[in-house]
């Protein structure tokens, strides 16, 4: 018997998304992108270690990245900043 592991949707972890986006705003663009890549790599590694299927991992990573980028744009537009 085997089980399918379904993680809690990472794109709904608002405190973590807000924290990541807020930190990215404070960095130069190339460092901000590097920070996001590192966060996505850690998420992917963590899900893989827990036995989550590859297609689910890709979906979760893409959703989380989209959520962070959406919040990042909201921050940039609301503060008149530039990436």
LODRENDO-535645 format. One record per residue: residue in three letters; x, y, z of N, C-alpha, C in turn. Coordinates in steps of 0.1 Angstrom, whole numbers, padded with zeros to 4 digits, always signed. Example, Ala and Ser with C-alpha at 12.3 -4.5 7.8 and 13.67 -1.06 7.14 Angstrom:
<pts>
ALA+0132-0057+0078+0123-0045+0078+0132-0033+0078
SER+0128-0022+0071+0137-0011+0071+0129+0000+0079
</pts>
This chain:
<pts>
UNK+0008-0012+0000+0000+0000+0000+0009+0012+0000
UNK+0005+0022-0008+0013+0035-0009+0003+0046-0008
UNK+0009+0057-0003+0000+0069-0001+0006+0081-0010
UNK-0003+0089-0014+0000+0101-0021+0001+0113-0011
UNK+0013+0119-0011+0015+0131-0002+0011+0143-0009
UNK+0002+0151-0003-0003+0163-0008+0000+0174+0002
UNK+0010+0183-0001+0014+0193+0009+0003+0204+0010
UNK+0003+0212+0021-0005+0224+0022+0000+0233+0011
UNK-0009+0240+0005-0006+0249-0007+0003+0260-0002
UNK+0016+0260-0007+0025+0270-0003+0022+0284-0007
UNK+0014+0285-0018+0010+0298-0023+0000+0305-0013
UNK-0005+0297-0003-0014+0303+0007-0007+0306+0020
UNK+0006+0305+0020+0013+0308+0033+0017+0323+0032
UNK+0007+0331+0035+0008+0345+0033+0019+0352+0042
UNK+0021+0348+0054+0032+0355+0062+0045+0352+0055
UNK+0048+0340+0051+0060+0337+0044+0062+0344+0031
UNK+0051+0345+0023+0051+0352+0011+0054+0367+0013
UNK+0048+0373+0022+0050+0387+0025+0064+0390+0030
UNK+0069+0381+0039+0083+0383+0044+0093+0382+0032
UNK+0091+0372+0024+0101+0370+0012+0100+0382+0003
UNK+0088+0387+0000+0087+0398-0009+0092+0411-0003
UNK+0089+0413+0010+0094+0425+0017+0110+0425+0017
UNK+0115+0414+0019+0130+0413+0019+0136+0416+0005
UNK+0129+0410-0005+0134+0412-0018+0134+0427-0022
UNK+0124+0435-0017+0123+0449-0020+0135+0456-0015
UNK+0141+0451-0004+0152+0458+0002+0165+0455-0004
UNK+0165+0446-0014+0178+0442-0020+0179+0447-0034
UNK+0192+0448-0039+0194+0451-0054+0187+0440-0062
UNK+0183+0443-0074+0175+0433-0082+0182+0420-0083
UNK+0195+0420-0087+0201+0407-0089+0202+0399-0076
UNK+0204+0405-0065+0204+0398-0052+0190+0393-0048
UNK+0180+0401-0051+0166+0397-0049+0162+0385-0057
UNK+0166+0384-0069+0164+0372-0077+0171+0360-0072
UNK+0183+0362-0068+0191+0351-0062+0184+0346-0049
UNK+0179+0355-0041+0172+0351-0029+0160+0343-0032
UNK+0152+0347-0042+0140+0340-0045+0144+0326-0051
UNK+0154+0325-0059+0159+0312-0064+0163+0303-0053
UNK+0169+0308-0043+0173+0300-0031+0161+0295-0024
UNK+0151+0304-0022+0139+0300-0015+0132+0289-0022
UNK+0131+0290-0035+0124+0280-0044+0132+0267-0043
UNK+0145+0268-0043+0153+0256-0043+0151+0248-0029
UNK+0150+0256-0019+0148+0250-0005+0134+0244-0005
UNK+0124+0250-0010+0111+0245-0011+0111+0232-0018
UNK+0117+0232-0030+0117+0220-0038+0124+0208-0031
UNK+0136+0211-0025+0143+0201-0018+0135+0195-0006
UNK+0128+0204+0001+0120+0200+0012+0109+0191+0008
UNK+0102+0194-0003+0091+0186-0007+0096+0173-0013
UNK+0108+0173-0019+0113+0161-0025+0117+0151-0013
UNK+0123+0156-0002+0126+0148+0009+0114+0142+0016
UNK+0103+0149+0015+0091+0144+0021+0083+0134+0012
UNK+0089+0132+0000+0083+0122-0009+0072+0127-0018
UNK+0071+0140-0020+0061+0145-0028+0064+0143-0043
UNK+0054+0139-0051+0057+0136-0065+0062+0148-0073
UNK+0070+0146-0083+0077+0156-0090+0067+0166-0097
UNK+0056+0161-0102+0046+0170-0109+0040+0180-0098
UNK+0038+0174-0086+0032+0183-0075+0043+0193-0071
UNK+0055+0189-0070+0066+0198-0066+0066+0210-0076
UNK+0066+0207-0089+0067+0217-0099+0055+0227-0098
UNK+0044+0221-0095+0032+0230-0094+0033+0239-0081
UNK+0037+0233-0070+0039+0241-0058+0049+0252-0059
UNK+0060+0248-0065+0071+0258-0067+0066+0270-0076
UNK+0060+0266-0087+0055+0277-0096+0044+0285-0089
UNK+0035+0279-0082+0025+0287-0075+0031+0296-0064
UNK+0040+0291-0057+0047+0299-0046+0054+0311-0053
UNK+0062+0308-0064+0069+0319-0071+0059+0329-0076
UNK+0048+0325-0081+0038+0335-0086+0033+0343-0075
UNK+0030+0337-0064+0025+0344-0052+0035+0355-0047
UNK+0047+0351-0046+0058+0360-0041+0059+0372-0051
UNK+0060+0369-0064+0061+0379-0074+0049+0389-0074
UNK+0037+0383-0073+0025+0392-0072+0026+0401-0060
UNK+0030+0396-0049+0031+0405-0037+0042+0415-0038
UNK+0053+0411-0044+0064+0420-0047+0060+0431-0056
UNK+0052+0429-0066+0047+0439-0075+0038+0449-0067
UNK+0029+0443-0059+0021+0451-0050+0029+0461-0042
UNK+0039+0455-0036+0048+0464-0027+0055+0475-0036
UNK+0060+0471-0047+0067+0481-0055+0057+0492-0060
UNK+0046+0488-0064+0036+0498-0070+0031+0507-0059
UNK+0029+0501-0047+0023+0509-0036+0033+0519-0030
UNK+0046+0516-0032+0056+0525-0026+0063+0533-0037
UNK+0059+0531-0050+0065+0538-0061+0079+0534-0063
UNK+0083+0522-0059+0097+0518-0061+0099+0512-0074
UNK+0111+0508-0077+0115+0501-0089+0123+0488-0086
UNK+0121+0478-0094+0129+0466-0091+0143+0466-0096
</pts>
